[in-house]
């Protein structure tokens, strides 16, 4: 990860902190996978309608991202955003 072959700018990240790119790639691939499954209809429609799989995936990443101390606040924000539904387009 010292010289990542991904379309992300890493020059501003100190060499000793480049491991964060690994964490980023793991978290991004997990969320992207869920969104891809949901948007292509490759999972139970009830999971899509309730956003249960997406919510569970986000919450599973709070620990690895060292955000457990913010869990209560982040759960509230996540639940509010999910209840609001998709942003209007156009």
Helices and strands as residue ranges (DSSP letters): G 15-17, H 19-39, H 45-50, H 52-64, G 68-70, H 71-84
